Amino acid sequence: MLRRGDLYGLVPASVVTACDTKTSNLCKLLNPVVELKPFLALSLIMRTIPRLSGCVTSKGQLSIQKQNPYPTEIIESSDIQQSDSPESILVKAIQIPASLDKTVQPVTLNISSAGYYLDVIAEQLGVTDASKVLLSR
């Protein structure tokens, strides 16, 4: 999964909170309210990352990255980079707006195997940064 431009190597913190069970459980242990308010887990993670070795938070974004990124030659030689025919997957989803004035509507996301799914979701929502998309289970 590749991210475009400056987003390459950044993992949105919401992905960690929603997809990493161990981290999610630790957040719930530290603050049981996280079960009812998942956004609090982002706060816990973003405050903890600077204390970990090898990880940093990105400025102005709710994203995490390796402190020392992989060398360019390793990235360029990866199998993902050399894929000549990226496959696409059409995923049907339901967009639930935050405003009660707007209607719930079905959407179809075209997710490339060479792309990053959260970037596609952010684009569909009209958000320029996938770290602004909150995921939940």
Backbone as numpy.savetxt, mean C-alpha at the origin, in Angstrom:
# Nx Ny Nz CAx CAy CAz Cx Cy Cz
5.85 -6.87 -8.71 5.01 -5.70 -8.71 5.89 -4.45 -8.71
5.75 -3.64 -9.71 6.56 -2.44 -9.84 5.73 -1.21 -9.56
6.37 -0.25 -8.95 5.73 1.04 -8.74 6.43 2.04 -9.63
5.72 3.03 -10.06 6.25 4.00 -11.00 7.02 5.12 -10.32
8.08 5.58 -10.97 8.82 6.77 -10.57 9.32 6.74 -9.14
9.04 7.83 -8.43 9.53 7.99 -7.06 8.86 7.02 -6.08
7.80 6.36 -6.50 7.10 5.43 -5.62 7.78 4.07 -5.54
8.75 3.82 -6.44 9.42 2.52 -6.47 10.07 2.25 -5.11
9.76 1.11 -4.52 10.34 0.71 -3.25 9.55 1.14 -2.03
8.50 1.92 -2.22 7.68 2.37 -1.09 6.50 1.43 -0.90
6.27 1.04 0.34 5.13 0.20 0.68 4.20 1.04 1.55
2.96 1.26 1.10 2.03 2.02 1.94 1.81 1.33 3.29
1.83 2.11 4.35 1.67 1.54 5.70 0.32 0.85 5.85
-0.69 1.28 5.10 -2.00 0.63 5.20 -1.94 -0.82 4.74
-1.03 -1.12 3.80 -0.86 -2.51 3.35 -0.31 -3.36 4.49
0.64 -2.80 5.23 1.23 -3.53 6.36 0.16 -3.79 7.42
-0.63 -2.78 7.74 -1.64 -2.96 8.78 -2.73 -3.94 8.37
-3.08 -3.96 7.10 -4.18 -4.84 6.64 -3.72 -6.25 6.31
-2.49 -6.38 5.83 -2.05 -7.69 5.31 -1.08 -8.44 6.20
-0.41 -7.77 7.11 0.54 -8.45 7.98 -0.14 -8.76 9.32
-0.54 -9.99 9.49 -1.29 -10.41 10.67 -0.52 -10.18 11.96
0.77 -10.47 11.95 1.58 -10.30 13.16 1.60 -8.82 13.59
1.83 -7.94 12.63 1.85 -6.50 12.93 0.49 -6.04 13.40
-0.55 -6.49 12.73 -1.92 -6.12 13.11 -2.23 -6.56 14.54
-1.85 -7.78 14.87 -2.10 -8.28 16.23 -1.29 -7.52 17.28
-0.06 -7.14 16.93 0.75 -6.35 17.87 0.13 -4.98 18.11
-0.41 -4.38 17.06 -1.08 -3.08 17.21 -2.29 -3.21 18.12
-3.05 -4.29 17.95 -4.24 -4.52 18.79 -3.84 -4.78 20.24
-2.70 -5.43 20.43 -2.21 -5.68 21.78 -1.80 -4.38 22.46
-1.13 -3.50 21.71 -0.70 -2.21 22.26 -1.86 -1.28 22.55
-2.87 -1.33 21.66 -4.03 -0.46 21.82 -5.27 -1.20 21.31
-6.06 -1.79 22.20 -7.23 -2.56 21.78 -8.25 -1.78 20.94
-8.21 -0.46 21.01 -9.14 0.37 20.23 -8.88 0.22 18.72
-7.68 -0.24 18.35 -7.32 -0.45 16.94 -8.32 -1.38 16.26
-8.89 -2.30 17.00 -9.88 -3.22 16.45 -11.08 -2.46 15.88
-11.48 -1.38 16.54 -12.62 -0.59 16.10 -12.22 0.57 15.19
-10.99 1.05 15.34 -10.51 2.18 14.55 -9.17 1.83 13.90
-9.22 1.14 12.75 -8.00 0.67 12.11 -7.00 1.77 11.76
-7.47 3.01 11.62 -6.56 4.10 11.29 -5.52 4.32 12.40
-5.86 3.95 13.64 -4.91 4.09 14.75 -3.69 3.19 14.55
-3.86 2.06 13.87 -2.73 1.17 13.60 -1.69 1.87 12.73
-2.14 2.69 11.79 -1.19 3.46 10.96 -0.32 4.36 11.82
-0.94 5.00 12.78 -0.21 5.88 13.68 0.85 5.10 14.46
0.46 3.95 14.99 1.41 3.12 15.74 2.58 2.68 14.86
2.29 2.26 13.65 3.33 1.79 12.75 4.26 2.93 12.34
3.70 4.07 11.99 4.53 5.19 11.55 5.42 5.73 12.68
4.97 5.60 13.92 5.81 6.03 15.05 6.89 5.00 15.36
6.65 3.73 15.02 7.58 2.66 15.34 8.69 2.51 14.30
8.39 2.74 13.05 9.34 2.52 11.95 10.69 3.20 12.18
10.75 4.47 12.60 12.06 5.09 12.80 12.94 4.39 13.84
12.34 3.60 14.71 13.10 2.88 15.73 13.67 1.56 15.22
13.17 1.11 14.07 13.64 -0.16 13.51 14.87 0.08 12.65
15.79 -0.87 12.67 16.95 -0.72 11.81 16.61 -1.22 10.41
17.06 -0.49 9.42 16.86 -0.90 8.03 15.60 -0.37 7.38
14.70 0.29 8.14 13.46 0.82 7.57 13.35 2.31 7.88
12.76 3.04 6.96 12.50 4.46 7.17 11.12 4.78 6.63
10.57 5.89 7.10 9.30 6.36 6.57 9.62 7.42 5.52
8.73 7.57 4.57 8.93 8.57 3.53 8.34 9.89 4.00
8.97 10.97 3.61 8.52 12.30 4.03 7.18 12.65 3.39
6.23 13.02 4.22 4.93 13.46 3.72 4.03 12.34 3.22
4.44 11.09 3.39 3.63 9.98 2.93 3.50 8.96 4.05
2.45 8.17 3.99 2.27 7.08 4.94 2.85 5.81 4.31
4.15 5.87 4.00 4.82 4.75 3.34 6.10 4.39 4.07
6.52 3.15 3.83 7.72 2.60 4.45 8.64 2.13 3.35
9.95 2.27 3.56 10.90 1.75 2.59 12.17 1.30 3.29
12.96 0.51 2.57 14.25 0.09 3.09 15.16 1.30 3.18
15.96 1.36 4.25 16.87 2.48 4.41 17.92 2.47 3.30
18.42 1.30 2.97 19.40 1.16 1.90 18.76 0.35 0.78
18.26 1.02 -0.26 17.57 0.29 -1.32 18.50 -0.68 -2.04
17.88 -1.62 -2.73 18.68 -2.57 -3.51 19.45 -1.82 -4.59
20.65 -2.29 -4.92 21.43 -1.66 -5.99 20.67 -1.73 -7.32
20.89 -0.73 -8.15 20.20 -0.62 -9.44 20.40 -1.86 -10.30
21.60 -2.43 -10.30 21.86 -3.60 -11.15 21.02 -4.81 -10.72
20.72 -4.93 -9.44 19.87 -6.03 -8.98 18.43 -5.79 -9.43
17.96 -4.57 -9.29 16.59 -4.23 -9.71 16.43 -4.45 -11.21
17.40 -4.00 -11.99 17.32 -4.13 -13.45 17.38 -5.57 -13.91
18.04 -6.43 -13.15 18.18 -7.82 -13.57 17.05 -8.71 -13.05
16.14 -8.13 -12.29 15.06 -8.95 -11.73 14.15 -9.47 -12.83
13.53 -10.60 -12.60 12.61 -11.20 -13.57 11.42 -10.32 -13.83
10.98 -9.59 -12.81 9.80 -8.73 -12.95 10.08 -7.63 -13.97
11.26 -7.03 -13.89 11.61 -5.95 -14.81 11.67 -6.43 -16.24
12.07 -7.69 -16.46 12.30 -8.18 -17.80 11.07 -8.81 -18.44
9.96 -8.78 -17.76 8.75 -9.37 -18.31 8.31 -8.61 -19.55
8.29 -9.29 -20.71 7.92 -8.65 -21.97 6.41 -8.53 -22.15
5.66 -9.46 -21.59 4.22 -9.45 -21.80 3.49 -9.49 -20.46
3.32 -8.31 -19.85 2.62 -8.29 -18.57 1.16 -8.71 -18.75
0.74 -9.61 -17.91 -0.66 -10.06 -17.94 -1.50 -9.09 -17.11
-2.73 -8.94 -17.52 -3.66 -8.09 -16.78 -4.76 -8.94 -16.19
-5.22 -8.51 -15.04 -6.32 -9.18 -14.37 -7.41 -8.14 -14.15
-8.61 -8.46 -14.56 -9.74 -7.57 -14.30 -10.38 -7.97 -12.98
-10.46 -7.03 -12.07 -11.01 -7.28 -10.74 -12.25 -6.41 -10.57
-13.37 -7.06 -10.26 -14.59 -6.31 -10.00 -14.62 -5.95 -8.52
-14.97 -4.69 -8.25 -15.00 -4.20 -6.88 -16.19 -3.27 -6.71
-16.41 -2.88 -5.50 -17.47 -1.92 -5.19 -16.81 -0.72 -4.55
-17.06 0.45 -5.10 -16.53 1.69 -4.54 -17.58 2.27 -3.61
-17.22 2.33 -2.32 -18.12 2.88 -1.31 -17.60 4.26 -0.93
-18.31 5.31 -1.33 -17.84 6.66 -1.05 -17.97 7.01 0.43
-17.15 7.95 0.86 -17.20 8.39 2.25 -18.40 9.27 2.52
-18.93 9.90 1.49 -20.07 10.79 1.64 -21.38 10.04 1.40
-22.36 10.30 2.24 -23.67 9.68 2.07 -24.42 10.24 0.87
-23.97 11.39 0.36 -24.61 12.00 -0.80 -24.29 11.26 -2.10
-23.23 10.49 -2.09 -22.80 9.78 -3.30 -23.27 8.33 -3.23
-23.46 7.72 -4.39 -23.97 6.35 -4.43 -22.83 5.34 -4.51
-23.11 4.16 -3.99 -22.19 3.03 -4.10 -22.24 2.57 -5.55
-21.07 2.31 -6.14 -21.07 1.90 -7.53 -20.04 0.81 -7.80
-20.37 -0.08 -8.72 -19.41 -1.12 -9.10 -18.32 -0.52 -9.99
-17.11 -1.03 -9.86 -15.98 -0.60 -10.69 -15.22 -1.85 -11.13
-14.54 -1.74 -12.24 -13.67 -2.81 -12.71 -12.26 -2.26 -12.75
-11.36 -2.92 -12.05 -9.97 -2.49 -12.00 -9.15 -3.38 -12.93
-8.32 -2.76 -13.75 -7.44 -3.49 -14.66 -6.05 -3.49 -14.03
-5.69 -4.60 -13.40 -4.44 -4.68 -12.65 -3.44 -5.51 -13.44
-2.33 -4.89 -13.79 -1.26 -5.55 -14.54 -0.39 -6.35 -13.57
0.07 -7.51 -14.02 0.95 -8.32 -13.16 2.29 -7.63 -12.94
2.63 -6.68 -13.79 3.88 -5.94 -13.63 3.67 -4.64 -12.86
2.43 -4.33 -12.49 2.13 -3.09 -11.78 1.87 -3.35 -10.31
1.44 -2.32 -9.64 1.16 -2.41 -8.21 -0.33 -2.14 -8.01
-1.03 -3.09 -7.43 -2.49 -3.03 -7.33 -2.99 -1.81 -6.58
-2.29 -1.37 -5.56 -2.77 -0.24 -4.78 -2.67 1.07 -5.58
-1.71 1.15 -6.50 -1.63 2.31 -7.38 -2.85 2.37 -8.29
-3.32 1.21 -8.76 -4.51 1.15 -9.62 -5.74 1.59 -8.83
-5.85 1.13 -7.59 -6.98 1.53 -6.74 -6.94 3.03 -6.48
-5.77 3.56 -6.17 -5.63 5.00 -5.92 -6.03 5.80 -7.15
-5.60 5.34 -8.31 -5.94 6.03 -9.56 -7.46 6.04 -9.77
-8.11 4.91 -9.50 -9.56 4.82 -9.65 -10.27 5.78 -8.70
-9.70 5.99 -7.53 -10.29 6.89 -6.54 -9.93 8.35 -6.79
-9.02 8.58 -7.75 -8.60 9.95 -8.04 -7.57 10.46 -7.07
-6.83 9.56 -6.43 -5.79 9.92 -5.47 -4.44 9.70 -6.14
-3.53 10.65 -5.98 -2.24 10.54 -6.66 -1.24 9.66 -5.90
-1.48 9.44 -4.62 -0.53 8.69 -3.79 -1.25 7.52 -3.13
-0.80 6.31 -3.42 -1.45 5.11 -2.87 -1.33 5.03 -1.36
-0.40 5.75 -0.76 -0.29 5.71 0.70 -1.47 6.40 1.37
-2.26 7.14 0.60 -3.45 7.81 1.13 -4.69 6.90 1.09
-4.53 5.68 0.55 -5.65 4.74 0.48 -5.58 3.85 1.73
-6.69 3.79 2.44 -6.76 2.97 3.66 -7.38 1.63 3.31
-6.68 0.57 3.65 -7.18 -0.79 3.42 -7.69 -1.36 4.72
-8.65 -2.24 4.62 -9.10 -3.00 5.78 -9.48 -4.38 5.30
-9.57 -5.28 6.24 -9.92 -6.65 5.86 -11.38 -6.72 5.69
